[in-house]
Amino acid sequence: MCGIFAYKGEKTNAAELVINGLKKLEYRGYDSWGVAFKTDHKISIHKEVGKIGEFDVSTLREKMNVPIESQMAMGHSRWATHGGVTKANAHPHYSQDESIAIVHNGIIENFAELKKELQGKGYEFRSETDTEVVAHLIQEYKSLGHVEAIKKALSRLQGRYAILVLCAEDNRLIAARRGSPLIIGKGEKEFFIASDIPAFLEYTRKVMYLDDDQMVIINDDAQFFDLKTNKKIEKRIVEIDWNPESAEKGEFSHFMIKEITEQKETITRAINQDETKLMKIADEIKNAYGTYLVGCGTAGKVCLTASYLFAKIAKRHVNVAFGSEFPSLQDFITDRSLVIAVSQSGETADTLEAIEVAKKKGAKVLSIINVEGSSMDRISDYSINIKAGPEKAVASTKATTAQIAILTLLAYALDKRLEEGKILLVNTASQINDMLNPRYEEHILQLAQKIQDVESMYVIGKGVNYPIALEAAIKLQEVSYIHAEGFAGGELKHGPIALIHEGVPCIAIVANDETKHEIISNAMEVKARGGYIIGISPESNDVFDYWIKVPEVGAASPIVNIIPIQILAYQLAVLRKNNPDMPRNLAKSVTVK
């Protein structure tokens, strides 16, 4: 879940270019960062603790006190796993003789035993990271030649990784992956390697994807190899339809509020799908002997929401599992099962592992993703792109509602009412367009100002909006750092109501459906014990101390009900002087287990 970016080409400001590219990937890791570049037969490294976005690239020459003109460089923005947040632990890492430098995303599971072995051979370690082991291993095998040394070192690694290597005596840029994403951008007489497309989007939209157990060697061209067979691979060039402006904040203060606002358009884009393909997938769901919805974090809550939608709309039972828990359920998977995997990035490690388990059992896989060509996209039998465009804030907003829209559409398709579902969602998108305006945001800001200093808050929902209560709590936790929990309204009296005290905020999500009267009754129970009730509903009610109106959209209520809580979480973060785009301890794409 760290950011990786590298450049090789004719430009001589490679180090500065890489630093600027890493700034576009800071959402992937922002504990520390570093850059390595090659001049003649020497590799120079500069590392810092803190956010790379705060670094003035024009000061690099002064800070390093060496010539920085180079046509090849690589960099890394870190989200710490092994070792604390220190300059020594920041990437890139040298080999002992400083002839090799590497950056790495992932976790080397057997690093401890490899480290012990290398220490026995006299290697000294400058960091606490698992990454440094790889640099020393490559040096250990250097007599084989650089490429063969890298292959030999990789063959000894257990776990997931994306690795880039610079060698002082070699003018090639070499990368390999197993489980963590790496994407190659092809420009005019130049190449880019990154863990995510926005890093090089301003230079090229032509990309090639590195698959698991593959290596790419970049010189004047890019040559791809299978690490298992050593055979050369031909790669197809894919043109990405994102534009550079979509990955920038523009007039907005933060990516999070920009992406919340973009939901005016993203719902419409999401449902603009090939109807024949949707009906074919609906038939797969109908004919499957067990359908499993799998996701992690927010995507997991989307999956739980979908299970209610499939039950309500199509009268179909589907199972739900978090990606990390899915392997424990594999005994139920057969070659007649269907796994529907949900992920914004298409690179979520636990979800990818769930897919691997499903594929070994012979099950079919549908992935709902936002990144065409991502790992999940490429290994699935079917994929649906939600078309939300780049989502850079760590807390997912527009991708969440687009995912819910797609799954709502599939539920209607399963019930052979696809056109009815499309009409509902087009109408929902139109009403979101009306809802997202400055007056609406100001109304929610007034609430945020009232509750910004609370220690805890709670969210209750029922039916299809129970998972939205869980997702609402995640949003509030992620960016405001206020302790928040979501509950099923009917579960309050079975324990959680003991947490209610005078003035504690409780958000009640009230849809105009069969659950309305019960969730209002639950809100009354909270209010009777001194709770401050915030109602999210198409209609006001006497029990509400503060009412946030949402449109009446029937079965699409989960989509409109989460949006005001996204706005509230954002505004609380800003009021509490948190960075809503980069919440502490979190990174955008969880590509390590």
DRENLOSE-833532 format. One record per residue (C-alpha): chain; y, z, x; residue number from 1. Coordinates in Angstrom, 1 decimal, always signed. Example, Ala and Ser with C-alpha at 12.3 -4.5 7.8 and 13.67 -1.06 7.14 Angstrom:
  chain       y       z       x  resi
      A    -4.5    +7.8   +12.3     1
      A    -1.1    +7.1   +13.7     2
***
This chain:
  chain       y       z       x  resi
      A    +0.0    +0.0    +0.0     1
      A    +2.2    -0.5    +3.0     2
      A    +4.5    -3.6    +3.5     3
      A    +3.5    -6.2    +6.1     4
      A    +5.6    -9.2    +7.2     5
      A    +5.4   -11.5   +10.1     6
      A    +7.0   -14.8   +11.2     7
      A    +6.1   -17.6   +13.6     8
      A    +8.2   -20.7   +13.9     9
      A   +11.2   -22.3   +15.5    10
      A   +13.9   -19.7   +14.6    11
      A   +14.8   -17.5   +17.5    12
      A   +15.8   -14.4   +15.5    13
      A   +12.2   -13.6   +14.4    14
      A   +12.7    -9.8   +14.8    15
      A   +15.8    -9.7   +12.6    16
      A   +14.1   -12.1   +10.0    17
      A   +11.1    -9.8    +9.8    18
      A   +13.3    -6.7    +9.3    19
      A   +15.1    -8.4    +6.5    20
      A   +11.8    -9.4    +5.0    21
      A   +10.5    -5.9    +5.2    22
      A   +13.5    -4.7    +3.2    23
      A   +12.2    -6.8    +0.3    24
      A    +8.9    -5.0    +0.6    25
      A   +10.2    -1.5    +0.8    26
      A    +8.8    -0.8    -2.6    27
      A    +5.4    -0.9    -1.0    28
      A    +6.1    +1.8    +1.6    29
      A    +9.2    +3.6    +2.7    30
      A    +8.2    +6.6    +4.8    31
      A    +8.8    +4.8    +8.1    32
      A    +8.9    +1.3    +9.6    33
      A    +8.7    -0.7   +12.7    34
      A    +8.9    -4.2   +14.2    35
      A    +7.2    -5.9   +17.2    36
      A    +8.2    -9.2   +18.8    37
      A    +7.1   -11.2   +21.7    38
      A    +9.2   -12.5   +24.6    39
      A    +7.5   -14.3   +27.5    40
      A    +4.5   -12.1   +28.3    41
      A    +5.7    -8.9   +26.8    42
      A    +5.6    -7.2   +23.4    43
      A    +8.6    -5.0   +22.5    44
      A    +8.4    -2.5   +19.6    45
      A   +11.1    -0.6   +17.7    46
      A   +10.2    +2.1   +15.2    47
      A   +12.2    +4.4   +12.9    48
      A   +11.5    +7.2   +10.4    49
      A   +13.1    +6.7    +6.9    50
      A   +13.9    +3.8    +4.7    51
      A   +14.3    +0.4    +6.3    52
      A   +16.8    -0.6    +3.6    53
      A   +19.3    +1.7    +5.3    54
      A   +18.9    +0.0    +8.7    55
      A   +21.7    -2.3    +9.9    56
      A   +19.8    -5.2   +11.5    57
      A   +22.8    -6.1   +13.6    58
      A   +22.3    -3.0   +15.6    59
      A   +18.8    -3.9   +16.8    60
      A   +19.8    -5.3   +20.1    61
      A   +21.9    -2.2   +20.9    62
      A   +19.1    +0.2   +19.9    63
      A   +16.5    -1.6   +21.9    64
      A   +18.6    -2.5   +24.9    65
      A   +16.4    -5.5   +25.6    66
      A   +16.7    -9.2   +24.8    67
      A   +15.5    -9.7   +21.2    68
      A   +15.4   -13.5   +21.0    69
      A   +11.9   -14.4   +19.9    70
      A   +10.1   -17.0   +17.7    71
      A    +7.3   -14.6   +16.7    72
      A    +7.5   -11.1   +15.3    73
      A    +5.7    -8.8   +12.8    74
      A    +6.7    -5.6   +11.1    75
      A    +5.4    -2.9    +8.8    76
      A    +6.9    -0.4    +6.3    77
      A    +4.6    +2.6    +6.0    78
      A    +3.3    +4.8    +3.2    79
      A    +1.5    +7.5    +5.1    80
      A    -2.2    +8.1    +4.7    81
      A    -3.5    +9.2    +8.1    82
      A    -1.0   +11.3   +10.0    83
      A    +2.4   +12.6    +9.0    84
      A    +5.7   +10.7    +8.7    85
      A    +6.8   +10.5   +12.3    86
      A    +8.0    +7.8   +14.7    87
      A    +4.7    +8.0   +16.6    88
      A    +2.7    +7.3   +13.5    89
      A    +4.9    +4.4   +12.4    90
      A    +3.5    +0.9   +12.9    91
      A    +3.3    -1.3   +15.0    92
      A    +0.8    +0.4   +17.4    93
      A    +0.2    -0.6   +21.0    94
      A    -3.1    -0.8   +22.8    95
      A    -3.2    +1.5   +25.8    96
      A    -2.1    -1.2   +28.2    97
      A    +0.6    -2.4   +25.7    98
      A    -0.7    -5.9   +25.9    99
      A    -1.7    -5.8   +22.2   100
      A    +0.2    -4.7   +19.1   101
      A    -1.1    -4.4   +15.6   102
      A    +0.1    -3.5   +12.1   103
      A    -2.4    -2.5    +9.5   104
      A    -2.6    -1.7    +5.8   105
      A    -5.7    +0.1    +4.4   106
      A    -8.0    +2.8    +5.6   107
      A   -10.5    +2.7    +8.5   108
      A   -13.2    +5.0    +7.1   109
      A   -15.1    +5.4   +10.4   110
      A   -12.0    +5.8   +12.6   111
      A   -12.9    +9.4   +13.7   112
      A   -16.2    +8.3   +15.3   113
      A   -14.5    +5.3   +16.9   114
      A   -11.7    +7.4   +18.2   115
      A   -14.2    +9.9   +19.8   116
      A   -16.0    +7.0   +21.4   117
      A   -12.8    +5.5   +22.8   118
      A   -11.6    +8.8   +24.1   119
      A   -14.8    +9.1   +25.9   120
      A   -14.0    +5.9   +27.7   121
      A   -10.6    +7.2   +28.8   122
      A    -8.3    +5.9   +26.0   123
      A    -5.4    +8.1   +25.1   124
      A    -4.0    +8.2   +21.6   125
      A    -0.2    +8.4   +20.9   126
      A    -0.5    +8.8   +17.1   127
      A    -2.6   +10.5   +14.4   128
      A    -3.3    +7.2   +12.7   129
      A    -6.6    +5.4   +12.1   130
      A    -4.7    +2.2   +13.0   131
      A    -4.4    +2.9   +16.7   132
      A    -8.2    +2.8   +17.0   133
      A    -8.1    -0.9   +16.2   134
      A    -5.6    -1.7   +18.9   135
      A    -7.7    +0.1   +21.5   136
      A   -10.9    -1.5   +20.3   137
      A    -9.4    -5.0   +20.8   138
      A    -8.3    -4.0   +24.3   139
      A   -11.9    -2.8   +25.0   140
      A   -13.3    -6.2   +24.2   141
      A   -10.4    -8.2   +25.7   142
      A   -12.7    -9.8   +28.3   143
      A   -14.2   -11.9   +25.4   144
      A   -10.9   -13.6   +24.9   145
      A    -8.3   -12.6   +22.3   146
      A    -9.8   -14.1   +19.2   147
      A   -13.4   -13.0   +20.0   148
      A   -12.1    -9.5   +20.9   149
      A   -10.4    -9.2   +17.5   150
      A   -13.5   -10.4   +15.7   151
      A   -15.7    -7.9   +17.7   152
      A   -13.3    -5.1   +16.9   153
      A   -13.2    -6.0   +13.2   154
      A   -17.0    -6.1   +13.0   155
      A   -17.1    -2.4   +13.8   156
      A   -14.6    -1.3   +11.1   157
      A   -15.7    +0.3    +7.9   158
      A   -13.3    +0.3    +5.0   159
      A   -10.5    -1.9    +3.7   160
      A    -7.8    -3.4    +5.9   161
      A    -5.2    -6.1    +6.3   162
      A    -4.4    -6.5   +10.1   163
      A    -2.0    -8.5   +12.1   164
      A    -2.3    -8.8   +15.9   165
      A    +0.1    -9.9   +18.6   166
      A    -1.2   -10.4   +22.1   167
      A    +1.2   -10.5   +25.1   168
      A    -0.6   -13.3   +26.8   169
      A    -1.3   -15.4   +23.7   170
      A    +1.2   -17.4   +21.7   171
      A    -0.8   -17.2   +18.5   172
      A    -0.3   -14.9   +15.5   173
      A    -3.6   -13.6   +14.2   174
      A    -4.4   -11.9   +10.9   175
      A    -7.5   -10.8    +9.0   176
      A    -8.3    -8.9    +5.8   177
      A   -11.0    -7.1    +3.9   178
      A    -9.8    -5.6    +0.6   179
      A    -6.1    -5.4    +1.3   180
      A    -3.9    -8.5    +0.5   181
      A    -2.4   -10.9    +2.9   182
      A    -0.6   -14.1    +1.9   183
      A    +0.5   -16.9    +4.2   184
      A    +3.7   -18.8    +3.4   185
      A    +4.1   -22.3    +4.8   186
      A    +7.6   -23.5    +5.5   187
      A    +9.0   -26.5    +7.6   188
      A    +7.5   -25.9   +11.1   189
      A    +7.2   -22.2   +10.4   190
      A    +4.8   -19.7    +8.9   191
      A    +5.1   -16.3    +7.2   192
      A    +2.4   -13.7    +6.6   193
      A    +3.1   -10.9    +4.1   194
      A    +1.4    -8.4    +1.9   195
      A    +3.5    -9.7    -1.0   196
      A    +5.3   -12.9    -1.9   197
      A    +8.9   -11.6    -2.3   198
      A    +9.2   -11.1    +1.5   199
      A    +9.4   -14.8    +2.2   200
      A   +10.4   -16.2    -1.2   201
      A   +13.8   -17.3    +0.0   202
      A   +12.2   -19.5    +2.6   203
      A    +9.2   -21.1    +0.8   204
      A    +7.2   -21.0    -2.4   205
      A    +4.2   -22.7    -0.8   206
      A    +1.4   -20.1    -0.2   207
      A    -2.2   -19.9    +1.0   208
      A    -4.3   -16.8    +0.3   209
      A    -6.4   -15.0    +2.8   210
      A    -9.7   -13.9    +1.2   211
      A   -11.9   -11.0    +2.2   212
      A   -13.6   -11.3    +5.6   213
      A   -11.4   -14.1    +6.6   214
      A    -9.1   -14.6    +9.6   215
      A    -6.1   -16.9   +10.1   216
      A    -4.9   -18.1   +13.5   217
      A    -1.3   -19.4   +13.4   218
      A    +0.1   -21.6   +16.2   219
      A    +1.6   -25.0   +15.3   220
      A    -0.6   -24.9   +12.2   221
      A    -2.7   -22.3   +10.3   222
      A    -6.4   -22.3   +10.9   223
      A    -8.7   -20.2    +8.6   224
      A   -12.1   -18.9    +9.5   225
      A   -14.9   -17.0    +7.8   226
      A   -15.6   -13.9    +9.8   227
      A   -19.2   -13.7    +8.7   228
      A   -20.2   -17.3    +9.5   229
      A   -17.4   -18.2   +12.1   230
      A   -17.0   -21.5   +10.1   231
      A   -13.6   -23.1    +9.6   232
      A   -12.2   -23.0    +6.1   233
      A    -9.9   -25.4    +4.4   234
      A    -7.2   -23.7    +2.2   235
      A    -5.4   -25.0    -0.8   236
      A    -1.6   -24.7    -0.9   237
      A    -0.4   -23.1    -4.1   238
      A    +3.2   -23.5    -5.3   239
      A    +4.6   -20.2    -6.7   240
      A    +6.9   -20.6    -9.8   241
      A    +9.0   -17.5    -9.0   242
      A   +12.5   -18.1    -7.8   243
      A   +14.3   -16.0    -5.1   244
      A   +16.8   -14.6    -7.6   245
      A   +14.0   -13.0    -9.7   246
      A   +13.2   -10.8    -6.8   247
      A   +16.8    -9.5    -6.3   248
      A   +18.7    -6.8    -8.2   249
      A   +21.7    -9.0    -8.9   250
      A   +24.4    -7.1   -10.9   251
      A   +22.1    -4.1   -11.6   252
      A   +22.2    -0.8    -9.7   253
      A   +18.4    -0.6    -9.4   254
      A   +15.4    -2.8    -9.9   255
      A   +14.0    -0.4   -12.6   256
      A   +16.8    -0.9   -15.0   257
      A   +16.9    -4.7   -14.3   258
      A   +13.2    -4.9   -15.1   259
      A   +13.6    -2.8   -18.3   260
      A   +16.3    -5.1   -19.4   261
      A   +14.2    -8.2   -18.6   262
      A   +11.7    -7.2   -21.4   263
      A   +13.9    -9.2   -23.7   264
      A   +12.3   -12.3   -22.1   265
      A    +9.0   -11.2   -20.5   266
      A    +7.3   -10.5   -23.9   267
      A    +8.0   -14.1   -25.0   268
      A    +6.7   -15.4   -21.6   269
      A    +3.6   -13.3   -21.7   270
      A    +2.4   -14.6   -25.1   271
      A    +3.1   -18.3   -24.2   272
      A    -0.6   -18.8   -23.3   273
      A    -3.1   -21.6   -23.7   274
      A    -4.5   -20.9   -27.2   275
      A    -7.9   -22.6   -26.5   276
      A    -8.3   -20.3   -23.5   277
      A    -7.5   -17.2   -25.6   278
      A   -10.0   -18.2   -28.2   279
      A   -12.7   -18.8   -25.6   280
      A   -12.0   -15.3   -24.1   281
      A   -12.1   -13.9   -27.6   282
      A   -15.6   -15.4   -28.0   283
      A   -16.7   -13.8   -24.7   284
      A   -15.5   -10.4   -26.1   285
      A   -17.3   -11.0   -29.4   286
      A   -20.6   -12.0   -27.7   287
      A   -20.5    -9.4   -25.0   288
      A   -23.0    -6.5   -25.1   289
      A   -20.5    -3.9   -24.1   290
      A   -16.8    -4.6   -23.2   291
      A   -15.1    -2.4   -20.7   292
      A   -11.3    -2.1   -20.2   293
      A   -10.6    -1.0   -16.6   294
      A    -7.3    -0.1   -15.0   295
      A    -5.5    +2.6   -12.9   296
      A    -2.4    +4.7   -13.6   297
      A    -0.2    +2.9   -16.0   298
      A    -2.6    +0.0   -16.3   299
      A    -5.2    +2.6   -17.3   300
      A    -3.0    +3.8   -20.2   301
      A    -2.5    +0.1   -21.2   302
      A    -6.3    -0.2   -21.4   303
      A    -6.5    +2.9   -23.6   304
      A    -3.8    +1.5   -25.8   305
      A    -5.8    -1.7   -26.1   306
      A    -8.9    +0.2   -27.2   307
      A    -7.0    +1.4   -30.2   308
      A    -5.6    -2.1   -30.8   309
      A    -9.0    -3.7   -30.8   310
      A   -10.3    -1.1   -33.2   311
      A    -7.3    -1.4   -35.5   312
      A    -6.8    -5.2   -35.5   313
      A   -10.3    -6.6   -34.9   314
      A   -12.5    -3.7   -35.9   315
      A   -14.1    -3.9   -32.5   316
      A   -15.2    -1.0   -30.2   317
      A   -14.4    -1.4   -26.5   318
      A   -15.0    +1.1   -23.7   319
      A   -12.2    +2.4   -21.4   320
      A   -12.5    +3.6   -17.8   321
      A   -10.2    +4.3   -14.9   322
      A   -11.0    +2.0   -12.0   323
      A   -11.8    +5.0    -9.8   324
      A   -14.3    +6.3   -12.4   325
      A   -15.9    +3.0   -13.3   326
      A   -18.7    +3.1   -10.6   327
      A   -20.0    +6.3   -12.3   328
      A   -20.6    +4.2   -15.4   329
      A   -22.3    +1.3   -13.7   330
      A   -25.8    +2.1   -15.2   331
      A   -24.5    +0.9   -18.5   332
      A   -23.4    -2.5   -17.1   333
      A   -25.7    -5.5   -17.6   334
      A   -25.4    -9.3   -17.2   335
      A   -24.3    -9.3   -20.9   336
      A   -21.3    -7.0   -20.3   337
      A   -17.7    -8.1   -20.0   338
      A   -15.1    -6.2   -17.9   339
      A   -11.4    -6.7   -18.7   340
      A    -9.5    -5.5   -15.6   341
      A    -5.8    -4.9   -15.8   342
      A    -3.4    -4.7   -12.8   343
      A    +0.2    -5.8   -12.2   344
      A    -0.5    -6.7    -8.5   345
      A    -4.1    -7.9    -8.8   346
      A    -4.7    -5.9    -5.6   347
      A    -5.4    -2.4    -6.9   348
      A    -8.2    -1.1    -4.7   349
      A   -10.1    +1.0    -7.3   350
      A    -9.9    -1.8    -9.8   351
      A   -11.2    -4.3    -7.3   352
      A   -14.1    -2.0    -6.5   353
      A   -14.8    -1.7   -10.2   354
      A   -14.9    -5.5   -10.4   355
      A   -17.3    -5.7    -7.4   356
      A   -19.6    -3.2    -9.2   357
      A   -19.5    -5.3   -12.4   358
      A   -20.2    -8.6   -10.5   359
      A   -23.2    -7.1    -8.7   360
      A   -24.6    -6.2   -12.2   361
      A   -24.0    -9.8   -13.3   362
      A   -21.2    -9.0   -15.7   363
      A   -18.4   -11.4   -16.5   364
      A   -14.8   -10.4   -15.6   365
      A   -11.5   -11.1   -17.2   366
      A    -8.5   -10.1   -15.2   367
      A    -5.0    -9.6   -16.7   368
      A    -2.6    -9.8   -13.7   369
      A    +1.0   -10.7   -12.8   370
      A    +0.3   -12.4    -9.5   371
      A    -1.4   -15.8    -9.5   372
      A    -3.8   -16.1    -6.6   373
      A    -4.2   -12.3    -6.1   374
      A    -7.6   -11.0    -5.2   375
      A    -8.5   -10.1    -8.8   376
      A    -7.4   -13.6   -10.0   377
      A    -9.6   -15.3    -7.4   378
      A   -12.8   -13.3    -8.0   379
      A   -12.7   -13.2   -11.8   380
      A   -14.4   -15.5   -14.2   381
      A   -11.2   -15.7   -16.3   382
      A    -7.6   -14.7   -15.6   383
      A    -4.6   -14.3   -17.8   384
      A    -1.2   -14.3   -16.0   385
      A    +1.3   -12.1   -17.8   386
      A    +4.2   -14.1   -16.3   387
      A    +6.5   -11.1   -16.0   388
      A    +7.8   -12.3   -12.6   389
      A    +8.3   -10.0    -9.6   390
      A    +8.2    -6.3   -10.5   391
      A    +9.6    -4.3    -7.5   392
      A   +10.4    -0.9    -9.0   393
      A    +7.4    +1.4    -8.3   394
      A    +7.4    +2.6   -11.9   395
      A    +6.0    -0.3   -14.0   396
      A    +8.0    -1.3   -17.1   397
      A    +8.1    -5.0   -17.9   398
      A    +4.6    -5.6   -16.6   399
      A    +3.3    -2.8   -18.9   400
      A    +4.7    -4.2   -22.1   401
      A    +3.6    -7.7   -21.1   402
      A    +0.1    -6.4   -20.6   403
      A    +0.1    -4.7   -24.0   404
      A    +1.4    -7.9   -25.6   405
      A    -1.5   -10.0   -24.0   406
      A    -4.1    -7.5   -25.2   407
      A    -2.6    -7.4   -28.7   408
      A    -2.8   -11.2   -28.8   409
      A    -6.5   -11.0   -27.7   410
      A    -7.2    -8.5   -30.5   411
      A    -5.8   -10.9   -33.0   412
      A    -7.6   -13.8   -31.5   413
      A   -10.9   -11.8   -31.8   414
      A   -10.2   -11.4   -35.5   415
      A    -9.4   -15.2   -35.8   416
      A    -5.7   -14.4   -36.6   417
      A    -4.2   -15.6   -33.3   418
      A    -1.2   -17.3   -35.0   419
      A    -0.4   -14.1   -37.0   420
      A    -0.5   -12.2   -33.7   421
      A    +1.9   -14.6   -32.0   422
      A    +4.4   -14.4   -34.9   423
      A    +4.3   -10.6   -34.7   424
      A    +5.0   -10.6   -31.0   425
      A    +7.7   -13.3   -31.1   426
      A    +9.4   -11.1   -33.8   427
      A    +8.9    -8.1   -31.6   428
      A   +10.5    -9.8   -28.6   429
      A   +13.5   -10.8   -30.8   430
      A   +14.0    -7.2   -31.9   431
      A   +13.7    -5.9   -28.4   432
      A   +16.5    -8.4   -27.5   433
      A   +18.6    -6.7   -30.2   434
      A   +17.6    -3.2   -29.1   435
      A   +18.5    -3.5   -25.4   436
      A   +22.2    -3.3   -25.4   437
      A   +24.9    -1.0   -23.8   438
      A   +25.3    +1.1   -26.9   439
      A   +21.6    +1.8   -27.1   440
      A   +21.5    +2.8   -23.4   441
      A   +24.6    +5.0   -23.9   442
      A   +22.9    +6.8   -26.8   443
      A   +19.9    +7.6   -24.6   444
      A   +22.2    +8.6   -21.7   445
      A   +23.7   +11.3   -23.9   446
      A   +20.2   +12.7   -24.4   447
      A   +19.5   +12.5   -20.7   448
      A   +22.6   +14.5   -20.0   449
      A   +21.5   +17.2   -22.5   450
      A   +18.0   +17.7   -20.9   451
      A   +18.5   +16.7   -17.2   452
      A   +18.0   +20.3   -16.0   453
      A   +14.8   +21.2   -17.9   454
      A   +11.7   +22.2   -16.0   455
      A    +9.2   +20.7   -18.3   456
      A    +8.9   +18.4   -21.3   457
      A    +6.2   +17.1   -23.5   458
      A    +5.3   +14.0   -25.4   459
      A    +3.1   +13.7   -28.5   460
      A    +1.6   +10.7   -30.2   461
      A    -1.2    +9.8   -32.5   462
      A    -3.5    +6.8   -32.9   463
      A    -2.4    +3.7   -31.0   464
      A    +0.7    +5.7   -29.8   465
      A    -1.4    +8.5   -28.2   466
      A    -1.9    +6.5   -25.0   467
      A    +1.9    +5.7   -25.1   468
      A    +2.5    +9.4   -25.1   469
      A    +0.4    +9.6   -21.9   470
      A    +2.3    +6.7   -20.4   471
      A    +5.6    +8.2   -21.3   472
      A    +4.7   +11.3   -19.4   473
      A    +3.8    +9.2   -16.4   474
      A    +7.2    +7.5   -16.5   475
      A    +9.1   +10.8   -16.7   476
      A    +7.0   +12.3   -13.9   477
      A    +7.3    +9.3   -11.6   478
      A   +11.1    +9.0   -11.4   479
      A   +12.7   +12.1   -12.8   480
      A   +10.3   +14.6   -11.1   481
      A   +10.4   +16.7   -14.3   482
      A    +7.0   +18.2   -15.2   483
      A    +5.9   +16.1   -18.2   484
      A    +2.7   +16.0   -20.2   485
      A    +1.5   +13.8   -23.0   486
      A    -0.8   +15.0   -25.8   487
      A    -2.5   +13.8   -28.9   488
      A    -0.5   +15.4   -31.7   489
      A    -3.6   +16.9   -33.3   490
      A    -4.6   +18.6   -30.1   491
      A    -1.5   +20.8   -29.9   492
      A    -3.1   +23.6   -31.8   493
      A    -6.1   +23.6   -29.6   494
      A    -4.3   +24.8   -26.5   495
      A    -1.1   +22.9   -25.5   496
      A    +1.1   +24.6   -28.1   497
      A    +1.0   +27.7   -25.9   498
      A    +3.3   +25.9   -23.5   499
      A    +6.1   +25.5   -26.1   500
      A    +9.1   +27.9   -25.9   501
      A   +12.7   +28.0   -27.0   502
      A   +14.5   +24.8   -26.1   503
      A   +11.7   +22.9   -24.4   504
      A   +12.1   +19.2   -25.1   505
      A    +9.2   +17.5   -27.0   506
      A    +9.3   +13.7   -27.7   507
      A    +7.5   +12.8   -30.8   508
      A    +6.5    +9.1   -31.1   509
      A    +6.3    +8.3   -34.8   510
      A    +5.1    +4.9   -36.0   511
      A    +5.3    +3.7   -39.6   512
      A    +1.6    +3.7   -39.9   513
      A    -1.2    +5.9   -41.2   514
      A    -0.5    +8.5   -38.6   515
      A    +3.1    +9.0   -39.6   516
      A    +2.8   +12.1   -41.7   517
      A    +0.4   +13.9   -39.4   518
      A    +2.6   +13.4   -36.3   519
      A    +5.6   +14.6   -38.2   520
      A    +3.6   +17.7   -39.1   521
      A    +2.8   +18.2   -35.4   522
      A    +6.4   +17.9   -34.5   523
      A    +7.2   +20.6   -37.1   524
      A    +4.6   +22.9   -35.5   525
      A    +6.5   +22.5   -32.2   526
      A    +9.9   +23.0   -33.7   527
      A    +8.7   +26.2   -35.5   528
      A    +8.1   +27.6   -32.0   529
      A   +11.6   +26.7   -30.7   530
      A   +10.9   +23.2   -29.3   531
      A   +13.7   +20.6   -29.2   532
      A   +12.4   +17.6   -31.0   533
      A   +13.3   +14.1   -29.8   534
      A   +12.1   +11.5   -32.3   535
      A   +11.3    +7.9   -31.4   536
      A   +10.8    +6.2   -34.7   537
      A   +12.0    +3.4   -37.0   538
      A   +13.3    +6.0   -39.4   539
      A   +15.0    +9.4   -38.9   540
      A   +13.5   +12.6   -40.1   541
      A   +14.8   +16.1   -40.7   542
      A   +12.6   +17.5   -38.0   543
      A   +14.3   +15.5   -35.3   544
      A   +17.0   +17.2   -33.2   545
      A   +17.8   +13.9   -31.6   546
      A   +16.7   +10.5   -32.9   547
      A   +16.2    +7.3   -30.9   548
      A   +15.7    +4.4   -33.3   549
      A   +13.1    +1.6   -32.6   550
      A   +12.4    -1.5   -34.6   551
      A    +9.6    -1.6   -37.2   552
      A    +7.1    -4.0   -35.7   553
      A    +3.7    -2.9   -37.2   554
      A    +0.8    -3.2   -34.7   555
      A    +3.2    -3.9   -31.9   556
      A    +4.7    -0.4   -32.1   557
      A    +3.4    +0.7   -28.6   558
      A    +5.5    -2.0   -27.0   559
      A    +8.8    -0.9   -28.6   560
      A    +8.1    +2.8   -28.4   561
      A    +7.7    +3.0   -24.6   562
      A   +10.9    +1.2   -23.9   563
      A   +13.4    +4.0   -24.8   564
      A   +11.3    +6.4   -22.7   565
      A   +11.5    +4.0   -19.8   566
      A   +15.3    +4.0   -20.2   567
      A   +15.4    +7.8   -20.5   568
      A   +13.2    +8.2   -17.3   569
      A   +15.5    +5.9   -15.4   570
      A   +18.7    +7.7   -16.6   571
      A   +17.2   +11.2   -15.8   572
      A   +16.3    +9.9   -12.3   573
      A   +19.9    +8.7   -11.7   574
      A   +21.4   +11.9   -13.1   575
      A   +19.1   +14.0   -10.8   576
      A   +20.1   +11.9    -7.8   577
      A   +16.6   +10.4    -7.4   578
      A   +16.0    +6.8    -6.3   579
      A   +14.2    +5.4    -9.4   580
      A   +13.0    +2.4    -7.5   581
      A   +11.3    +4.4    -4.8   582
      A   +10.0    +7.7    -6.1   583
      A    +8.7   +10.2    -3.6   584
      A    +5.1   +10.0    -2.5   585
      A    +4.4    +6.8    -4.4   586
      A    +4.2    +3.1    -3.6   587
      A    +4.1    +0.1    -5.8   588
      A    +0.7    -1.4    -5.1   589
      A    -2.2    +1.0    -4.4   590
      A    -4.3    -1.1    -2.1   591
      A    -6.1    +1.9    -0.5   592
      A    -8.6    +4.3    -2.1   593
***
